[in-house]
């Protein structure tokens, strides 16, 4: 099919040997998934990652006790129809948090003050459906609880459920974020979202400014175990000359999807299990089958190579470190307490929302029903 890559069974001998080696080693390293919060229970990350002031593990216990079940139930329906939307929601949360913090600013439409973050080059490939799903989730939650849950918190919970419902770890999410009043500038958005063409050193430096270390960086990169990549994001690895690091069979098949420069087709980020959140992305890197330069260079750079190897042979270790990294990332520059607001519409600030009055009236009615 157009835009999809079919990889034949004739992979290189080296790749087959390496995969077999990893499969043999896996049982010796694998731990119980439940150990890291993979079941419906809580995660030990609570004890290892400090909370930002104003966030809480039980923030909505009184005001909206069923918020997590509402979101998960709705996303189960969405993903049953199209599991690909999980990657879109996860990426949306990443792009929100890395630019002026997890404040839902990426959800804001542009205004008279300028274009919104969505119009900056790194965000042009965000899925339109992901924004729609956040709006649908907000409507579901606000109908049940009134306007008490922020769009930023909804995005964080949707990202967690995207991971879990596609096979990854289940984990607790600290809540209490407020929605930002402004979106970031185009330049700020570009500066805070490293390009897929960059190398590992650049990404490490960028994330270090946000308090994320090398292990966090490699773990968060594992989010590319699900989702799609556009040809334009890696075409320089194919044309005019092939990147010598790239596996030849892998490159040959990529050229079937991307036969020239400036092709708009997409292909999977993880050729082994594109719709499953697992550790096969790291196996890809060890086989020189990482799609983006920013991915593959993690196995070239001396700082990150051993971490990639550890995650490739130990999925439970990857899950554990991913949860820690996501919990840290999810608290970047959060607004809490009286900061920001809880938007009635995720794409519009309350001060610009002409229907806010009717929404507030609905909130009062909803709150009264809960008494």
Secondary structure, 3 states (H helix, E strand, C coil): CCCCCCCCCCCCHHHHHHHHHHHHHHHHHCCCHHHHCCCCCCCCHHHHCCCCCCCECCCCCCCCCCHHHHHHHHHHHHHHHCCCHHHHHHHHHHHHHCCCCCCCHHHCCCECCECCHHHCHHHCCCCHHHHHHHHHHHHHHHHHHCCCCCHHHHHHHHHHHHHHHCCCCCCCCCECCEECCCCCCHHHHHHHCCCCCCCHHHHHHHHHCCCCCHHHHHHHHHHHHCCEEEHHHCHHHCCCCCCCCCCHHHHHHHHHHCCCCCCCCEEECCCCCCCCCCCHHHHHHHCCCCCCHHHHHHHCCCCCHHHHHHHHHCHHHHHHHHHHHHHHHCCCCCECCCCCECCCECCECHHHCCCHHHHHHHHHHHHHHHC
